[in-house]
Amino acid sequence: MIKKLDLLILRAFIGPFIATFMISLFVLIMQFFWLYIDDLVGKGLDFRTLIYLIGVVAITWVPLALPLALLISSIMTFGNLGETFEIVAIKSAGIPLLRFMRPLLILTVFISGFAFLCANNIIPVAQLKFETLKHDIILKKPAFDIKEGVFYNKIDGYVLKIGKKEKDDSTIRNIVIFEKNSALQDNILIAESGIMRVTANTKFLEFILHNGWRYQEKGLRYSHNTEFIRMGFKEYKKVFDLSSFTMNKSDANAFKYDPKMLSIRQLNFTIDSIKRFEAINAKRLNGDINSDLTFTKISDSAWKHFDKKYAGKKYVASVKSDSMRRVISYRSLEKLRSVSNILSSIEEEKKQKDKSISLHGIEWHRKFTLSVACIVLFLIGAPLGAIIRKGGLGTPLVFAVIFFVIFHLLNTFGEKFTKEGVLPPAIGMWISTFVLIPIGAFLTYKAMKDSQLFNQEAYYRFFKRIKKLVKR
């Protein structure tokens, strides 16, 4: 049964949580655009594509925005309750801290479950759409934009220069067009004025040129017997193909095998397949080596019946014939090189397989770590807010940023160590959780004991006593 105290805590929490979640999501989206600003600017993206890009980026950042929002909102909620002495009133009524933390802890568990469902079922699909769209945008050529007095070479086979553009952005003057056709000489078009416009289907660019000349040279390459043609015109229509400027849609199947695009079930299947392939490789290794080193099959019997006169001597050195000795040495070195190449190939392949297993393991554990992080950061934020007793976005935001940076750095370091093979995924991806859980337990204990951990006056009094002792 939900009591009035639970409703009070929930109402005080929901508003800050929604606000901080939207702010966190906005900051993370802006981080993406700041990172890829060079690949997005000047691509002429339409409004629909831009909204679609923002949507898929926002979905991919939800699992990281939820822990940050829970951390900030929990500090704000309990800080506000502490600042207005509501926590003092609740404790004076004999209600412990853990009791009025309970409704928010239950809500946090549900949010954590939602984060896991998103990470396992929704995020892989959104990540697949995002990577496909990002690939298409990066490979898309810059948008059509010819500036005055600047040579423009983005249209395949042509270089354009416009002396002046009128205010209507369509009337142009002093036009020079170089046609690059890998012939004897580039053809040139010069015109005094003209009209520039894009066709209705946006596939072609038309230049209606007035009062100009067309220069062309014909003949064999490296020949002096060529023909130079100069043609004057009153009006000349030149059409440019803009198909290379359109954004081609890539097949999403090209990215679907990336570990980020897989669910828990698919990751388990892929990891098992890689491990089975390693067992097959071990059998293949034995077969390849035995085929080159045939003596390994009869090594015991060969050494058992080895002639006593060769004992303690090298067999090759004991061969009397120089030609036979050279043949044996050459064949031995050839077999050893072959075995060395096989071992190098197998070793390199094993490194790639181990790296692939690590990458899949990282994504497998990430789906759980980001969900558990919601509970861990709440267990830090709630007692921290009760200790500092400050509401608003000032002091709570400072402490939230500090702990979130610690969480993010530990996650980054753990992931890097896992990728480099220093730590297994089961340890590397859980470093932040292992470090922050004791901190949360310590803060909860201090909050239950009404600790003066972040009280400036307590530290002032402490150092004042130290100063008196030093003087004595």
Solvent accessible surface area in square Angstrom, and as a share of the most:
residue,aa,sasa,rsa
1,M,221,0.99
2,I,110,0.56
3,K,121,0.51
4,K,179,0.76
5,L,30,0.15
6,D,11,0.06
7,L,69,0.34
8,L,75,0.37
9,I,0,0.00
10,L,41,0.20
11,R,182,0.66
12,A,35,0.27
13,F,0,0.00
14,I,70,0.35
15,G,42,0.41
16,P,26,0.17
17,F,25,0.11
18,I,96,0.49
19,A,51,0.39
20,T,5,0.03
21,F,35,0.15
22,M,111,0.50
23,I,93,0.47
24,S,4,0.02
25,L,19,0.10
26,F,120,0.50
27,V,85,0.49
28,L,14,0.07
29,I,16,0.08
30,M,85,0.38
31,Q,100,0.45
32,F,10,0.04
33,F,29,0.12
34,W,207,0.73
35,L,129,0.64
36,Y,50,0.19
37,I,78,0.39
38,D,127,0.66
39,D,46,0.24
40,L,23,0.12
41,V,99,0.57
42,G,43,0.41
43,K,19,0.08
44,G,56,0.54
45,L,38,0.19
46,D,81,0.42
47,F,156,0.65
48,R,203,0.74
49,T,19,0.11
50,L,66,0.33
51,I,87,0.44
52,Y,104,0.40
53,L,1,0.01
54,I,60,0.30
55,G,31,0.30
56,V,11,0.06
57,V,1,0.01
58,A,17,0.13
59,I,67,0.34
60,T,25,0.15
61,W,68,0.24
62,V,22,0.13
63,P,7,0.04
64,L,23,0.11
65,A,0,0.00
66,L,8,0.04
67,P,0,0.00
68,L,23,0.11
69,A,0,0.00
70,L,0,0.00
71,L,0,0.00
72,I,13,0.06
73,S,0,0.00
74,S,0,0.00
75,I,0,0.00
76,M,23,0.10
77,T,1,0.01
78,F,0,0.00
79,G,0,0.00
80,N,58,0.30
81,L,6,0.03
82,G,2,0.02
83,E,88,0.39
84,T,84,0.49
85,F,138,0.57
86,E,60,0.27
87,I,3,0.01
88,V,68,0.39
89,A,59,0.46
90,I,17,0.09
91,K,49,0.21
92,S,93,0.60
93,A,76,0.59
94,G,63,0.61
95,I,51,0.26
96,P,76,0.48
97,L,3,0.01
98,L,93,0.46
99,R,48,0.17
100,F,0,0.00
101,M,3,0.01
102,R,115,0.42
103,P,14,0.09
104,L,0,0.00
105,L,58,0.29
106,I,92,0.46
107,L,45,0.23
108,T,0,0.00
109,V,76,0.44
110,F,145,0.60
111,I,20,0.10
112,S,9,0.06
113,G,35,0.33
114,F,111,0.46
115,A,0,0.00
116,F,53,0.22
117,L,98,0.49
118,C,8,0.05
119,A,7,0.05
120,N,25,0.13
121,N,83,0.42
122,I,86,0.44
123,I,21,0.11
124,P,8,0.05
125,V,85,0.49
126,A,7,0.06
127,Q,25,0.11
128,L,32,0.16
129,K,87,0.37
130,F,18,0.07
131,E,35,0.16
132,T,16,0.09
133,L,17,0.09
134,K,35,0.15
135,H,69,0.31
136,D,10,0.05
137,I,1,0.01
138,I,69,0.35
139,L,121,0.60
140,K,28,0.12
141,K,66,0.28
142,P,52,0.32
143,A,31,0.24
144,F,57,0.24
145,D,76,0.39
146,I,2,0.01
147,K,121,0.51
148,E,86,0.38
149,G,50,0.48
150,V,81,0.46
151,F,116,0.48
152,Y,22,0.08
153,N,93,0.48
154,K,86,0.37
155,I,3,0.02
156,D,96,0.50
157,G,30,0.29
158,Y,46,0.18
159,V,26,0.15
160,L,1,0.00
161,K,53,0.22
162,I,0,0.00
163,G,29,0.28
164,K,106,0.45
165,K,37,0.16
166,E,52,0.23
167,K,208,0.88
168,D,90,0.47
169,D,89,0.46
170,S,32,0.20
171,T,26,0.15
172,I,0,0.00
173,R,100,0.36
174,N,96,0.49
175,I,1,0.00
176,V,29,0.17
177,I,0,0.00
178,F,59,0.24
179,E,18,0.08
180,K,94,0.40
181,N,81,0.41
182,S,102,0.66
183,A,48,0.37
184,L,53,0.26
185,Q,79,0.35
186,D,59,0.31
187,N,8,0.04
188,I,41,0.21
189,L,1,0.00
190,I,73,0.37
191,A,3,0.02
192,E,109,0.49
193,S,20,0.13
194,G,2,0.02
195,I,56,0.29
196,M,17,0.07
197,R,123,0.45
198,V,68,0.39
199,T,33,0.19
200,A,113,0.88
201,N,83,0.43
202,T,88,0.51
203,K,110,0.47
204,F,80,0.33
205,L,0,0.00
206,E,25,0.11
207,F,0,0.00
208,I,22,0.11
209,L,1,0.00
210,H,56,0.25
211,N,67,0.34
212,G,6,0.06
213,W,107,0.38
214,R,39,0.14
215,Y,54,0.20
216,Q,43,0.19
217,E,39,0.17
218,K,98,0.42
219,G,45,0.44
220,L,142,0.71
221,R,126,0.46
222,Y,203,0.77
223,S,39,0.25
224,H,191,0.85
225,N,134,0.69
226,T,47,0.27
227,E,101,0.45
228,F,122,0.51
229,I,59,0.30
230,R,145,0.53
231,M,83,0.37
232,G,40,0.38
233,F,25,0.10
234,K,166,0.70
235,E,115,0.52
236,Y,52,0.20
237,K,113,0.48
238,K,27,0.12
239,V,67,0.39
240,F,0,0.00
241,D,79,0.41
242,L,9,0.04
243,S,64,0.41
244,S,40,0.26
245,F,18,0.07
246,T,66,0.38
247,M,47,0.21
248,N,119,0.61
249,K,182,0.77
250,S,37,0.24
251,D,93,0.48
252,A,30,0.23
253,N,82,0.42
254,A,81,0.63
255,F,46,0.19
256,K,77,0.32
257,Y,165,0.63
258,D,59,0.31
259,P,21,0.13
260,K,97,0.41
261,M,15,0.07
262,L,17,0.09
263,S,20,0.13
264,I,25,0.13
265,R,178,0.65
266,Q,72,0.32
267,L,0,0.00
268,N,63,0.32
269,F,140,0.58
270,T,35,0.21
271,I,25,0.13
272,D,71,0.37
273,S,36,0.23
274,I,19,0.10
275,K,111,0.47
276,R,135,0.49
277,F,79,0.33
278,E,46,0.21
279,A,57,0.44
280,I,104,0.53
281,N,13,0.07
282,A,56,0.43
283,K,154,0.65
284,R,102,0.37
285,L,41,0.20
286,N,91,0.47
287,G,40,0.38
288,D,46,0.24
289,I,36,0.18
290,N,57,0.29
291,S,72,0.46
292,D,27,0.14
293,L,30,0.15
294,T,85,0.49
295,F,122,0.51
296,T,54,0.31
297,K,144,0.61
298,I,107,0.54
299,S,33,0.21
300,D,119,0.62
301,S,57,0.37
302,A,49,0.38
303,W,179,0.63
304,K,162,0.68
305,H,143,0.64
306,F,68,0.28
307,D,70,0.36
308,K,180,0.76
309,K,130,0.55
310,Y,53,0.20
311,A,70,0.54
312,G,93,0.89
313,K,135,0.57
314,K,161,0.68
315,Y,112,0.42
316,V,48,0.27
317,A,67,0.52
318,S,20,0.13
319,V,23,0.13
320,K,182,0.77
321,S,54,0.35
322,D,85,0.44
323,S,63,0.41
324,M,98,0.44
325,R,85,0.31
326,R,157,0.57
327,V,62,0.36
328,I,40,0.20
329,S,44,0.28
330,Y,134,0.51
331,R,156,0.57
332,S,49,0.32
333,L,89,0.44
334,E,83,0.37
335,K,82,0.35
336,L,104,0.52
337,R,140,0.51
338,S,38,0.25
339,V,15,0.08
340,S,60,0.39
341,N,103,0.53
342,I,35,0.18
343,L,81,0.40
344,S,64,0.41
345,S,63,0.40
346,I,20,0.10
347,E,98,0.44
348,E,93,0.42
349,E,45,0.20
350,K,109,0.46
351,K,117,0.50
352,Q,102,0.45
353,K,53,0.22
354,D,58,0.30
355,K,111,0.47
356,S,29,0.19
357,I,34,0.17
358,S,20,0.13
359,L,55,0.27
360,H,12,0.06
361,G,7,0.07
362,I,1,0.01
363,E,16,0.07
364,W,70,0.25
365,H,28,0.12
366,R,62,0.23
367,K,13,0.05
368,F,63,0.26
369,T,3,0.02
370,L,23,0.11
371,S,7,0.05
372,V,46,0.27
373,A,3,0.02
374,C,0,0.00
375,I,46,0.23
376,V,8,0.05
377,L,0,0.00
378,F,0,0.00
379,L,58,0.29
380,I,0,0.00
381,G,0,0.00
382,A,0,0.00
383,P,0,0.00
384,L,0,0.00
385,G,0,0.00
386,A,6,0.05
387,I,15,0.07
388,I,15,0.08
389,R,80,0.29
390,K,104,0.44
391,G,15,0.14
392,G,36,0.35
393,L,93,0.46
394,G,46,0.45
395,T,52,0.30
396,P,0,0.00
397,L,69,0.34
398,V,88,0.51
399,F,37,0.15
400,A,0,0.00
401,V,73,0.42
402,I,86,0.44
403,F,23,0.10
404,F,26,0.11
405,V,68,0.39
406,I,63,0.32
407,F,5,0.02
408,H,81,0.36
409,L,83,0.41
410,L,35,0.18
411,N,20,0.10
412,T,63,0.37
413,F,102,0.43
414,G,0,0.00
415,E,35,0.16
416,K,111,0.47
417,F,81,0.34
418,T,1,0.00
419,K,94,0.40
420,E,105,0.47
421,G,60,0.58
422,V,98,0.56
423,L,48,0.24
424,P,69,0.44
425,P,28,0.18
426,A,54,0.42
427,I,83,0.42
428,G,0,0.00
429,M,4,0.02
430,W,45,0.16
431,I,34,0.17
432,S,1,0.00
433,T,9,0.05
434,F,115,0.48
435,V,63,0.36
436,L,2,0.01
437,I,90,0.46
438,P,80,0.50
439,I,53,0.27
440,G,4,0.03
441,A,63,0.49
442,F,97,0.40
443,L,6,0.03
444,T,20,0.12
445,Y,120,0.46
446,K,55,0.23
447,A,3,0.03
448,M,85,0.38
449,K,132,0.56
450,D,69,0.36
451,S,24,0.16
452,Q,81,0.36
453,L,41,0.21
454,F,70,0.29
455,N,55,0.28
456,Q,155,0.69
457,E,112,0.50
458,A,21,0.17
459,Y,100,0.38
460,Y,147,0.56
461,R,109,0.40
462,F,106,0.44
463,F,129,0.54
464,K,98,0.42
465,R,147,0.53
466,I,72,0.36
467,K,121,0.51
468,K,111,0.47
469,L,109,0.54
470,V,118,0.68
471,K,153,0.65
472,R,228,0.83
